[in-house]
Amino acid sequence: MSRKGITRREFIKGTAALAGTVLLSSCTTGPLAKGHKPTAVDQVPLGKTGLRLSRLGFGTGTKGGSIQRALGPEEFTRLIRYAYDRGITYIDTAENYRTHTMVREAIGGLDREKLFIQSKMPGVPEKPLEVLDRYRKELGVDYIDSLLVHAARRADWYDERKRLLDAFEEAKAKQIIRAHGVSCHSLPALRKAAQLDWVDVNLVRVNPQGAHIDTPDTGRRAKSDASHLPPVLEQIKLMRRNRHGVIGMKIIGNGDFTQPEDREKSIRLAMQSGLVDAVVIGFKSTAEIDEAILRINRALAETV
């Protein structure tokens, strides 16, 4: 199958069979079931966590965060505030992106209770709780809404990073974090994540073109295409059945989808597949924010 991926009809047919619906679950629960038209900035439930976040999130990790860092603090803050004023309250960051302090400056003075901040911890630090304390200081917050094990590749990542999992569980009990989970970078790791009760939140790479999504190869330079999409969708189906929160990433192919039709296809299918609670997109301009909101709203309008 070509890198351009499967057609919209083929994707909808496949994901409908997997998910059992072509609507986002959040479109049929809560206030949205009472006549509200779903939008990109709705506050939607995240699996069984009891938490809500904006359906569209602001990502700070495009190309490893280099795109957002290159904006500089002033422009980055302007974009975060622009997104917030339009209802985007979910901000996605990570230690590896080196954007914690930029996020702190950008959210200064905003209502913390309206924000959903997600970060990620790489490797297996000796004292994860001390690292988490550093994250909170860098972000300027008392708690982090969702903290993920970052870039799990091996099928045994649960055992390999047990120190992190135990520490995250302790942090959750202390209400230093509100939910924990994992972002996976291989299909073996994804399969494990889908099975685990410990996982509250899955950050899953998904787009119909198959760009930068999980494959059986656990190497860092694994190549993917649309042929790898069906097994990823199978695991998302299991996550949904286990009531995990699911957030889609790489919706714009890590910034590679420069053609409007590619962005339209990916956003439309993410919104209509019934497989994700929310999505995160890395932005570098107000025009990109406006475009994402427009395309998401247009795609969601077709589901009601």
MILOVEX-638692 format. One record per residue (C-alpha): residue number from 1; residue in three letters; x, y, z. Coordinates in Angstrom, 1 decimal. Example, Ala and Ser with C-alpha at 12.3 -4.5 7.8 and 13.67 -1.06 7.14 Angstrom:
     k     r       px       py       pz
     1   ALA     12.3     -4.5      7.8
     2   SER     13.7     -1.1      7.1
end
This chain:
     k     r       px       py       pz
     1   MET      0.0      0.0      0.0
     2   SER      1.3      3.5     -0.9
     3   ARG      2.5      6.1      1.6
     4   LYS     -0.5      8.2      0.5
     5   GLY     -2.6      5.7      2.5
     6   ILE     -6.1      4.3      2.2
     7   THR     -9.1      6.2      1.0
     8   ARG    -11.6      7.9      3.3
     9   ARG    -14.2      5.3      2.5
    10   GLU    -11.9      2.4      3.2
    11   PHE    -10.8      4.0      6.5
    12   ILE    -14.3      4.7      7.7
    13   LYS    -15.4      1.2      6.8
    14   GLY    -12.5     -0.3      8.7
    15   THR    -12.7      1.9     11.8
    16   ALA    -16.5      1.6     12.0
    17   ALA    -16.1     -2.2     12.1
    18   LEU    -13.4     -1.9     14.8
    19   ALA    -15.1      0.7     17.0
    20   GLY    -18.7     -0.2     16.4
    21   THR    -19.5      3.4     15.7
    22   VAL    -18.5      6.4     13.5
    23   LEU    -19.1      8.9     16.3
    24   LEU    -16.8     10.0     19.0
    25   SER    -18.0      8.6     22.3
    26   SER    -18.0     12.0     23.8
    27   CYS    -20.6     13.1     21.3
    28   THR    -23.2     10.8     22.8
    29   THR    -22.6     11.6     26.5
    30   GLY    -23.1     14.5     28.8
    31   PRO    -24.3     17.9     27.4
    32   LEU    -23.5     17.0     23.8
    33   ALA    -26.4     14.5     23.8
    34   LYS    -28.8     17.4     24.5
    35   GLY    -28.5     19.1     21.1
    36   HIS    -25.1     20.7     21.4
    37   LYS    -23.2     20.6     18.1
    38   PRO    -19.7     19.1     18.8
    39   THR    -16.7     21.3     18.2
    40   ALA    -12.9     21.2     18.5
    41   VAL    -13.0     23.0     21.8
    42   ASP    -15.6     21.0     23.7
    43   GLN    -14.5     19.7     27.1
    44   VAL    -14.7     16.0     26.6
    45   PRO    -14.3     13.0     29.0
    46   LEU    -11.0     11.2     28.9
    47   GLY    -11.8      7.5     29.2
    48   LYS    -12.7      6.4     32.8
    49   THR    -10.4      9.0     34.4
    50   GLY    -13.2     11.4     35.3
    51   LEU    -11.2     14.2     33.8
    52   ARG    -12.1     16.5     30.9
    53   LEU    -10.0     18.3     28.4
    54   SER    -10.5     20.2     25.2
    55   ARG    -11.0     17.9     22.2
    56   LEU     -8.1     19.7     20.5
    57   GLY     -4.8     20.1     22.3
    58   PHE     -1.8     22.4     21.7
    59   GLY      1.3     20.2     21.2
    60   THR      4.7     21.5     22.1
    61   GLY      6.7     18.7     20.6
    62   THR      6.8     19.1     16.8
    63   LYS     10.1     17.7     15.6
    64   GLY     11.1     17.0     19.2
    65   GLY      9.9     20.5     20.3
    66   SER     12.4     22.3     18.0
    67   ILE      9.6     24.0     16.1
    68   GLN      8.0     25.5     19.2
    69   ARG     11.3     26.4     20.9
    70   ALA     12.3     28.3     17.7
    71   LEU      9.3     30.6     18.2
    72   GLY     10.9     32.1     21.3
    73   PRO      9.1     32.7     24.6
    74   GLU      7.2     35.8     23.5
    75   GLU      5.7     34.3     20.4
    76   PHE      5.1     30.9     22.1
    77   THR      3.2     32.7     24.9
    78   ARG      1.1     34.6     22.3
    79   LEU      0.1     31.4     20.6
    80   ILE     -0.8     29.6     23.8
    81   ARG     -2.9     32.6     24.8
    82   TYR     -4.5     32.8     21.4
    83   ALA     -5.4     29.1     21.6
    84   TYR     -6.7     29.4     25.2
    85   ASP     -8.9     32.4     24.2
    86   ARG    -10.5     30.1     21.6
    87   GLY    -11.1     27.3     24.0
    88   ILE     -8.0     25.1     23.7
    89   THR     -7.2     24.2     27.3
    90   TYR     -5.2     21.0     26.8
    91   ILE     -1.4     21.6     26.6
    92   ASP      0.9     18.7     25.8
    93   THR      4.5     18.8     26.8
    94   ALA      7.4     16.6     27.9
    95   GLU     10.9     16.7     29.3
    96   ASN     12.4     15.8     26.0
    97   TYR     10.7     18.7     24.3
    98   ARG     12.4     21.2     26.6
    99   THR      9.3     23.4     26.7
   100   HIS      8.3     23.1     30.4
   101   THR      9.5     26.6     31.3
   102   MET      8.0     28.1     28.1
   103   VAL      4.7     26.6     29.1
   104   ARG      5.1     28.0     32.6
   105   GLU      5.6     31.5     31.3
   106   ALA      2.7     31.1     28.8
   107   ILE      0.1     30.0     31.3
   108   GLY      1.0     32.5     34.0
   109   GLY     -2.2     34.2     35.2
   110   LEU     -4.5     31.7     33.5
   111   ASP     -7.1     29.8     35.5
   112   ARG     -5.2     26.6     36.4
   113   GLU     -8.4     24.7     37.0
   114   LYS     -9.4     25.2     33.3
   115   LEU     -6.2     23.8     32.0
   116   PHE     -5.3     20.2     31.3
   117   ILE     -1.5     19.8     31.3
   118   GLN      0.1     16.5     30.1
   119   SER      3.8     15.8     30.4
   120   LYS      6.0     12.7     29.9
   121   MET      9.0     11.2     31.6
   122   PRO     11.7      9.4     29.6
   123   GLY     13.9      6.5     30.6
   124   VAL     14.0      5.2     34.2
   125   PRO     15.4      7.9     36.5
   126   GLU     16.7      6.7     39.9
   127   LYS     14.2      8.9     41.8
   128   PRO     11.1      9.5     39.7
   129   LEU      9.3     11.5     42.3
   130   GLU     12.1     14.0     42.6
   131   VAL     12.1     14.3     38.8
   132   LEU      8.3     14.9     39.0
   133   ASP      8.9     17.6     41.6
   134   ARG     11.3     19.3     39.2
   135   TYR      8.6     19.1     36.4
   136   ARG      6.1     20.8     38.7
   137   LYS      8.5     23.6     39.4
   138   GLU      9.5     24.0     35.8
   139   LEU      5.8     24.2     34.8
   140   GLY      4.9     26.3     37.8
   141   VAL      2.0     24.1     38.9
   142   ASP      1.1     22.1     42.0
   143   TYR     -0.1     19.1     40.0
   144   ILE      0.1     17.7     36.5
   145   ASP     -3.1     16.4     35.1
   146   SER     -1.6     13.5     33.1
   147   LEU      1.9     12.1     33.3
   148   LEU      3.0      9.5     30.8
   149   VAL      5.8      7.0     30.4
   150   HIS      7.5      8.5     27.3
   151   ALA      8.3      6.6     24.1
   152   ALA      7.8      3.0     25.2
   153   ARG      9.3      0.7     22.6
   154   ARG      9.8     -2.8     24.1
   155   ALA      7.0     -5.2     24.7
   156   ASP      8.2     -5.5     28.3
   157   TRP      8.2     -1.8     29.0
   158   TYR      5.9     -2.3     31.9
   159   ASP      8.6     -4.4     33.7
   160   GLU     11.5     -2.4     32.3
   161   ARG     10.1      0.8     33.8
   162   LYS      8.4     -0.6     36.9
   163   ARG     10.1      2.1     39.0
   164   LEU      8.3      4.8     37.1
   165   LEU      4.9      3.0     37.3
   166   ASP      5.2      2.6     41.0
   167   ALA      6.2      6.2     41.5
   168   PHE      3.4      7.5     39.2
   169   GLU      0.9      5.4     41.2
   170   GLU      2.2      7.0     44.4
   171   ALA      2.1     10.5     42.9
   172   LYS     -1.5      9.9     41.9
   173   ALA     -2.5      8.8     45.4
   174   LYS     -0.9     12.0     46.7
   175   GLN     -2.8     14.0     44.0
   176   ILE      0.4     15.3     42.5
   177   ILE     -0.8     13.9     39.2
   178   ARG     -4.4     13.1     38.3
   179   ALA     -3.9     10.3     35.8
   180   HIS     -1.0      8.3     34.4
   181   GLY     -0.3      6.4     31.2
   182   VAL      2.0      5.9     28.3
   183   SER      3.0      7.0     24.8
   184   CYS      4.1      4.1     22.7
   185   HIS      6.6      4.0     19.8
   186   SER      6.1      0.4     18.6
   187   LEU      3.3     -2.0     18.1
   188   PRO      4.6     -4.5     20.7
   189   ALA      4.6     -1.7     23.3
   190   LEU      1.1     -0.6     22.2
   191   ARG     -0.3     -4.1     22.6
   192   LYS      1.0     -4.2     26.1
   193   ALA     -0.5     -0.8     26.9
   194   ALA     -3.9     -1.8     25.6
   195   GLN     -4.1     -4.7     28.1
   196   LEU     -3.0     -2.9     31.3
   197   ASP     -5.4     -1.8     34.0
   198   TRP     -2.6      0.6     35.2
   199   VAL     -2.9      2.7     32.0
   200   ASP     -5.4      5.6     32.4
   201   VAL     -4.3      7.4     29.3
   202   ASN     -2.8      6.3     26.0
   203   LEU     -1.2      8.8     23.6
   204   VAL     -1.4      7.0     20.3
   205   ARG      0.2      7.8     16.9
   206   VAL     -2.6      7.6     14.3
   207   ASN     -3.3      9.0     10.9
   208   PRO     -4.7      7.4      7.7
   209   GLN     -1.5      7.9      5.8
   210   GLY      0.4      5.8      8.3
   211   ALA      3.1      8.4      8.8
   212   HIS      5.2      7.9     12.0
   213   ILE      2.8      5.3     13.5
   214   ASP      3.6      2.2     15.4
   215   THR      5.1     -0.8     13.7
   216   PRO      6.3     -4.3     14.7
   217   ASP      9.9     -2.8     14.6
   218   THR     10.9     -1.6     18.0
   219   GLY     13.9      0.4     16.6
   220   ARG     14.0      4.2     16.7
   221   ARG     14.2      4.5     13.0
   222   ALA     11.3      2.2     12.1
   223   LYS      9.5      3.1      8.9
   224   SER      5.8      3.1      8.7
   225   ASP      3.1      3.4      6.1
   226   ALA     -0.7      2.9      5.8
   227   SER     -0.3     -0.9      5.9
   228   HIS      0.6     -0.6      9.6
   229   LEU     -2.7      1.2     10.5
   230   PRO     -5.0     -1.8     10.9
   231   PRO     -3.1     -3.4     13.8
   232   VAL     -2.8      0.0     15.5
   233   LEU     -6.6      0.4     15.2
   234   GLU     -7.1     -3.0     16.7
   235   GLN     -5.2     -2.0     19.8
   236   ILE     -7.1      1.3     20.1
   237   LYS    -10.3     -0.8     20.0
   238   LEU     -9.1     -2.8     22.9
   239   MET     -8.2      0.4     24.8
   240   ARG    -11.7      1.7     24.3
   241   ARG    -13.2     -1.5     25.5
   242   ASN    -11.0     -1.3     28.6
   243   ARG    -12.2      2.3     29.0
   244   HIS     -8.7      3.8     28.7
   245   GLY     -8.5      7.5     27.7
   246   VAL     -7.2      7.7     24.1
   247   ILE     -5.5     10.8     22.7
   248   GLY     -4.4     10.8     19.1
   249   MET     -1.1     12.3     18.1
   250   LYS      0.8     12.7     14.8
   251   ILE     -2.5     13.8     13.3
   252   ILE     -0.5     16.1     11.0
   253   GLY      2.3     13.5     10.5
   254   ASN      4.7     15.3     12.9
   255   GLY      4.3     18.4     10.7
   256   ASP      5.0     16.5      7.5
   257   PHE      1.5     17.0      6.0
   258   THR      2.1     20.2      4.2
   259   GLN     -0.7     19.6      1.7
   260   PRO     -4.1     20.8      2.8
   261   GLU     -5.8     17.7      1.5
   262   ASP     -3.6     15.5      3.7
   263   ARG     -4.5     17.5      6.8
   264   GLU     -8.1     17.5      5.9
   265   LYS     -8.2     13.7      5.4
   266   SER     -6.3     13.0      8.6
   267   ILE     -8.4     15.4     10.8
   268   ARG    -11.7     14.2      9.3
   269   LEU    -10.9     10.6      9.9
   270   ALA     -9.7     11.2     13.4
   271   MET    -12.9     13.0     14.3
   272   GLN    -15.2     10.5     12.6
   273   SER    -13.6      7.2     13.6
   274   GLY    -14.9      6.9     17.1
   275   LEU    -11.5      5.9     18.4
   276   VAL    -10.1      8.9     20.2
   277   ASP    -11.3     11.2     23.0
   278   ALA     -9.1     14.1     21.9
   279   VAL     -6.2     14.9     19.5
   280   VAL     -3.0     17.0     19.9
   281   ILE     -1.5     19.0     17.2
   282   GLY      1.8     21.0     17.3
   283   PHE      1.2     24.6     16.3
   284   LYS      3.6     27.3     15.2
   285   SER      1.1     30.0     14.0
   286   THR     -2.4     31.4     14.7
   287   ALA     -3.3     30.4     11.1
   288   GLU     -2.6     26.7     11.9
   289   ILE     -4.8     27.0     15.1
   290   ASP     -7.6     28.5     13.1
   291   GLU     -7.3     25.9     10.4
   292   ALA     -7.4     23.0     12.8
   293   ILE    -10.4     24.3     14.6
   294   LEU    -12.2     24.9     11.3
   295   ARG    -11.4     21.4      9.9
   296   ILE    -12.3     19.7     13.1
   297   ASN    -15.6     21.5     13.4
   298   ARG    -16.5     20.8      9.8
   299   ALA    -15.7     17.1     10.3
   300   LEU    -17.7     16.8     13.5
   301   ALA    -20.7     18.5     11.8
   302   GLU    -20.9     15.5      9.5
   303   THR    -21.4     13.2     12.5
   304   VAL    -24.7     14.8     13.8
end
